[in-house]
Amino acid sequence: MSDGLREAVQRKGSFLQTMRAVAWSFFGIRKSSGYEQDIGKLNPVHVVIAGVIGALLFIAALALLVNWIIASGVAT
């Protein structure tokens, strides 16, 4: 591993901060100053894990919405 990657993995940003940053990125309404702060604080491993969790939650929400629409009879 390169020194830059080792340093990035050892960052002490909390997982909650990472989840918050990933949630904002899903909406696409993050300020560039917040993005720059996140780059310096967040652990890239946490970002990948949070991204996967966020994607799974998004897919589950869409599946629930589709099932609800189909069950309500609106789609017929």
C-alpha positions as a Markdown table, in Angstrom:
| # | Residue | x | y | z |
|---|---|---|---|---|
| 1 | Met | 0.0 | 0.0 | 0.0 |
| 2 | Ser | 1.2 | 3.5 | -0.7 |
| 3 | Asp | 1.8 | 6.0 | 2.1 |
| 4 | Gly | -1.1 | 8.2 | 0.9 |
| 5 | Leu | -3.6 | 5.2 | 1.1 |
| 6 | Arg | -2.3 | 4.2 | 4.5 |
| 7 | Glu | -2.8 | 7.7 | 5.7 |
| 8 | Ala | -6.3 | 7.9 | 4.3 |
| 9 | Val | -7.4 | 4.6 | 5.9 |
| 10 | Gln | -6.1 | 5.8 | 9.3 |
| 11 | Arg | -8.3 | 8.9 | 9.3 |
| 12 | Lys | -10.5 | 9.2 | 12.4 |
| 13 | Gly | -13.8 | 10.4 | 10.9 |
| 14 | Ser | -16.7 | 8.7 | 12.6 |
| 15 | Phe | -19.0 | 6.3 | 10.7 |
| 16 | Leu | -22.0 | 8.6 | 11.4 |
| 17 | Gln | -20.2 | 11.5 | 9.8 |
| 18 | Thr | -19.5 | 9.3 | 6.8 |
| 19 | Met | -23.2 | 8.2 | 6.6 |
| 20 | Arg | -24.2 | 11.8 | 6.7 |
| 21 | Ala | -21.8 | 12.7 | 3.9 |
| 22 | Val | -23.0 | 9.8 | 1.8 |
| 23 | Ala | -26.6 | 10.7 | 2.3 |
| 24 | Trp | -26.0 | 14.3 | 1.2 |
| 25 | Ser | -24.2 | 12.9 | -1.9 |
| 26 | Phe | -27.2 | 10.8 | -2.8 |
| 27 | Phe | -29.3 | 14.0 | -2.9 |
| 28 | Gly | -26.5 | 15.9 | -4.7 |
| 29 | Ile | -26.9 | 19.0 | -2.6 |
| 30 | Arg | -23.5 | 19.1 | -0.8 |
| 31 | Lys | -21.5 | 22.4 | -0.8 |
| 32 | Ser | -18.0 | 22.2 | -2.1 |
| 33 | Ser | -16.6 | 23.5 | 1.2 |
| 34 | Gly | -18.3 | 20.6 | 3.0 |
| 35 | Tyr | -16.9 | 18.2 | 0.4 |
| 36 | Glu | -13.4 | 19.5 | 1.0 |
| 37 | Gln | -13.7 | 19.0 | 4.7 |
| 38 | Asp | -15.0 | 15.4 | 4.2 |
| 39 | Ile | -12.0 | 14.6 | 2.0 |
| 40 | Gly | -9.7 | 15.4 | 4.8 |
| 41 | Lys | -11.6 | 13.7 | 7.6 |
| 42 | Leu | -13.4 | 10.6 | 6.3 |
| 43 | Asn | -12.0 | 7.1 | 6.1 |
| 44 | Pro | -12.3 | 5.8 | 2.5 |
| 45 | Val | -13.2 | 2.3 | 3.8 |
| 46 | His | -16.1 | 3.8 | 5.7 |
| 47 | Val | -17.2 | 5.7 | 2.6 |
| 48 | Val | -17.4 | 2.5 | 0.6 |
| 49 | Ile | -19.3 | 0.7 | 3.3 |
| 50 | Ala | -21.7 | 3.6 | 3.8 |
| 51 | Gly | -22.3 | 3.8 | 0.0 |
| 52 | Val | -23.2 | 0.2 | -0.2 |
| 53 | Ile | -25.6 | 0.5 | 2.8 |
| 54 | Gly | -27.1 | 3.7 | 1.3 |
| 55 | Ala | -27.6 | 1.9 | -2.0 |
| 56 | Leu | -29.3 | -1.1 | -0.3 |
| 57 | Leu | -31.6 | 1.2 | 1.6 |
| 58 | Phe | -32.5 | 3.1 | -1.6 |
| 59 | Ile | -33.3 | -0.2 | -3.4 |
| 60 | Ala | -35.4 | -1.4 | -0.4 |
| 61 | Ala | -37.3 | 1.9 | -0.3 |
| 62 | Leu | -38.0 | 1.7 | -4.0 |
| 63 | Ala | -39.2 | -2.0 | -3.7 |
| 64 | Leu | -41.5 | -1.0 | -0.8 |
| 65 | Leu | -42.9 | 1.9 | -2.8 |
| 66 | Val | -43.6 | -0.3 | -5.9 |
| 67 | Asn | -45.2 | -3.0 | -3.7 |
| 68 | Trp | -47.4 | -0.4 | -2.0 |
| 69 | Ile | -48.5 | 1.1 | -5.4 |
| 70 | Ile | -49.3 | -2.3 | -6.8 |
| 71 | Ala | -51.2 | -3.4 | -3.6 |
| 72 | Ser | -53.2 | -0.2 | -3.6 |
| 73 | Gly | -54.6 | -0.9 | -7.0 |
| 74 | Val | -53.6 | 2.4 | -8.4 |
| 75 | Ala | -51.3 | 0.8 | -11.0 |
| 76 | Thr | -54.2 | -1.1 | -12.7 |
